[in-house]
Amino acid sequence: MPRTKQFCEVETLEKAVELFWNKGFHTTSMQDLVSYLGISRASLYATYGDKSDLFKKALSAYTKSNGDMLKNMLAAETNRKEGLRKMLVLISQVPPSFSSSPGCLVVNTAVEMLPNEPQYVDIIRDSKEVILQILREFFSRTAPSDKPLSKEESNRLAYFTYAFQNGLQVLAKSEKDPSRITSMIDDFVDVFG
């Protein structure tokens, strides 16, 4: 009779996201995973596959969660500047389970893995497209009624914001003075009038 799993796969995957987000792929060992997740090596392999398979699943779960959170947050915003400010402040904050900003797992993965490990390109590209579409819709929806944006204008603003957002997340990893991050956010948002 097969053994029943003594752990919740979703919660365990969330913990894997946290560990990879904090340490990165290459510096996370299988022993780190076994210890942090609290499951046996055999259960880890049987449920998620090898470390690379688990990382892909964790990265996909992170990108879905991140996209859903961003979409829900910006859907409620009618003021462009306030929506951007809320989004940028949120992504630059240190999550409760971290001692310092881990940045963005997708950005960290792109820096750590590309171009040498192309198996992650599709996940990273898909994540980018999800975020860009959310931003395009946000910019179109929050444009003044007397100055609607063309698709090209919405696309340019989305890419501009996406690039700033990624840079901000990298800077937040090393910046010790939170007021500098806040100042950068304010300066960026001020560009929008």
N, C-alpha and C positions, 0 to 999 in steps of 0.2 A: 504494500500500500504506500503511495507517495506521501511524503511528509507535507504537512500544511505550512504555509509561510507564516512566520511569527513576526512579520513586519508589514507595515503599510507601504506599498510601492510608491504611491504619490508623495508621502511624507519623506521617504528615503530619497527620492529623486530631488525633492526640494533641498534636502540636506547636502546632496551631491552638488547642486547648483551653488550653494553657499560655500562649500569647500573649494570648488574649482574657481569661483569668483574671487575668493580670498587669496588662493595660492597660485592659480594658473594651472594649465594642463601639465606642463613638463615637470614642475616641482611638486606635483601631487603624486605620491606613490600609491601603489595598491594597498600597502599597509596603512597609509594615511586614510584611504577610503574605508577599509575594513574597520579601523578604529573609530573614525568619525561617524560612520553610518551605523555602527553597532550591529553589523550583520557579518556572517561568515564569508570567507572568500568564495566558497562553493555556491552560496546563495547569491552572491553578487554576480558571479559568472552566469549562473543559471537564469537569473532574472534580467540582467542588463547586458550581458556579453562582456567583452573585454573593456579595458579602461577607455579606449577610443570610442567604443559603442556607447558606453555610459556618458562620456563627455558630449557626444552628439545629441543624445536624448536630453541631457541637462541643458545644453545650449538651446535646443529647440523649445524646451519648456520655458526657459528664461525669456526667449524672444516672444513667445506667445503671451506670457504674463505681462511683459513690459509693453507690448503693443496694446493689449486690452486695457491696461491701466492708463496709458497715454490717451487712447481713444476716448475712454470714459471721462477722463479729466477734462480734455479739451472740448468734448461735446457739450458740456455744461457752460462753457465760457462764451460770452457774447462780446467781450471787450478784448481786442487783439493784444494790446500791451499787457493787460493783466493776465490773460491766458498764457502768453509767452513767459512772463515773469514766474508764474506759478510752476509751469513746466520746468523751467531752468533751475529754479530754487530746489524743486523736488529732486531732480536728477543729480544735483551737486551735493545733496545732503549725505551724511554718513548713515547707512542702515543701522538699526539698533544692535545687531549682532556683530558689528565690526568696530574696531578701535580707530580706524581711519578710513577715508574714502577709498573704496575698491575700484572706483571708476565704473565703467560699463563692461559687462562680460563680453558683449559682442565686439566692442572696440578693443578690449584686451586680447581677445582671441585673434582678431585681425592682425594686431601688432605681433603677437607671439607666434602665430602659425603660418601666416601668408608671406610669401608665395610658396614656401617649401612644402606645405601640407594642403594640397588643393581640395582634399575631401571636405573641407570646411567652407569653401567658397560659396556654395549654394545656400547654406544656412545663413551666412553673413549677408549675402546679396538679397535673399528673401526678407531678412529682417530690415535691411535698408529700405526696400521697396514698401514694406508695410508702414514704416515710420514716415517716409516721404508722402505716401498717399494720405495718411492722417493729417500731416501738415498742409498738404495741398487743399484738402477739404476745409481745414480750419481757416486758412487764409482766404479762400473763396467766400466762406460763410461770414467772416468778420470784416469783409471789405465794406466800406461805406456804400450805401445804396446808390449814391450819385456817382460813385467811381468803382463800378464792378471790375474785377480782375479778369484778364484773359487767362486761358490755360497756361500760356507761356509765363505770364507774370506770377501766377500761383506756383508754378514749377520752380522758377528762379528763387522765389522767397523760401520755398520748402528746402531746396538744396542749400541755400545760404544758412538757414536755421540749423539744418542737419549738420553742416560742417562746423558751425559754432558749437553746437551741442556736443559733438564728439571731442572737439578741442577742449571744451570746458571740463568734460569728464576726465580727460587726461591730466589737465592742470590741477583739478581738485584732488588728485592722488598725491601730489607733492606740495601743494600750497598749505602752509600751516595757519595762515591768517584768513579766517572765513570772510572778513570784511573785503578782502581783495576779490574774492569770488563774487560777492554781492555787488561790488563796484563794476566788475566786468559784465555781470548780468544787466545791471542798470544801464550801462553804456550801450549794450547791444539792443535792449528794448527801446531805448531813446531813438535809435535809428528809425523806428517805425512811427515817429511823429508825436 
